[in-house]
Structures are given as C-alpha cells and as structure tokens.
Amino acid sequence: MRIRIYSKQELALMYFPKSKSHTAVNHLMRWINRCGQLRSELEAAHYRPSNRHFTARQVQLIVDYLGFPVSVQ
C-alpha cells in the first residue's frame, strides 16, 4: 500500500472490500472513533468529520493504529 491521499470511500473499501461503499465508510469511521488516541491524533493532523479525503499524514496514522488494510496484506 502506498501512503498517499485517499478518499474515505477508497480507504474504507480497502479495509472492508466485501462491503458496499457507504457501509465500509461507516465501519471505518466506527473503528476510528472507538480508538480515542487515533481520533485525537487525526484531529491534530487537521482531520474533520466533514472531510471527504484523508491526507497522506492521516492515512499513515490510520495504518499505524489499525494496521494495513486486508486487501493489501
């Protein structure tokens, strides 16, 4: 997996490849919200819930906390 800007939908589908796109996004956001430290670091990296994309830095934080997506392991 290359660390770059990803849309929420694109990244979520990498973590939940068998889900519909909106369901995958909901699952990913639930994982993020349940990990308080990740959520705090994302906010420090200028993440806002209304953002449609994750920056490369935000993607790196997500991978650091949640591991690489199943579809790229």
C-alpha positions as CSV (number, residue, x, y, z in Angstrom):
1,M,0.0,0.0,0.0
2,R,1.3,3.4,-1.0
3,I,0.8,6.1,1.6
4,R,-0.9,9.0,-0.3
5,I,-4.2,10.9,-0.2
6,Y,-7.2,8.6,-0.2
7,S,-10.9,9.3,-0.3
8,K,-12.7,8.0,2.7
9,Q,-14.6,5.6,0.4
10,E,-11.4,4.3,-1.3
11,L,-9.6,3.7,2.0
12,A,-12.7,2.2,3.7
13,L,-13.1,-0.3,0.8
14,M,-9.5,-1.4,1.3
15,Y,-10.3,-2.3,4.9
16,F,-13.8,-3.7,4.1
17,P,-13.6,-5.0,0.5
18,K,-16.7,-7.1,0.6
19,S,-18.9,-4.2,1.9
20,K,-20.9,-1.6,-0.1
21,S,-19.0,1.7,-0.1
22,H,-21.3,3.6,2.4
23,T,-21.2,0.6,4.8
24,A,-17.4,0.4,4.5
25,V,-17.1,4.1,5.4
26,N,-19.4,3.7,8.4
27,H,-17.3,0.7,9.6
28,L,-14.0,2.5,9.2
29,M,-15.3,5.6,10.9
30,R,-16.6,3.5,13.8
31,W,-13.1,1.9,14.2
32,I,-11.5,5.3,14.2
33,N,-14.0,6.8,16.7
34,R,-13.5,3.9,19.1
35,C,-9.8,4.5,19.1
36,G,-9.6,7.7,21.1
37,Q,-5.8,8.2,20.7
38,L,-6.1,7.7,16.9
39,R,-9.0,10.1,16.8
40,S,-7.0,12.7,18.8
41,E,-4.0,12.4,16.5
42,L,-6.2,12.7,13.4
43,E,-7.7,15.9,14.8
44,A,-4.2,17.3,15.5
45,A,-3.5,16.5,11.8
46,H,-6.4,18.7,10.8
47,Y,-9.0,15.9,10.2
48,R,-12.6,17.0,10.4
49,P,-15.6,14.6,10.1
50,S,-16.8,16.6,7.0
51,N,-13.6,15.9,5.1
52,R,-14.1,13.6,2.1
53,H,-10.4,12.7,1.9
54,F,-7.6,11.6,4.3
55,T,-4.3,13.4,3.8
56,A,-1.1,11.2,3.5
57,R,-0.3,12.0,7.1
58,Q,-3.8,11.0,8.2
59,V,-3.6,7.7,6.2
60,Q,-0.2,7.0,7.9
61,L,-1.8,7.5,11.3
62,I,-4.7,5.2,10.5
63,V,-2.3,2.5,9.2
64,D,-0.1,2.9,12.3
65,Y,-3.1,2.3,14.6
66,L,-5.3,-0.1,12.6
67,G,-2.7,-1.9,10.5
68,F,-2.6,-2.3,6.8
69,P,-5.9,-3.0,5.1
70,V,-6.7,-6.6,4.4
71,S,-6.8,-6.1,0.7
72,V,-3.1,-5.1,0.6
73,Q,-1.5,-7.6,3.1
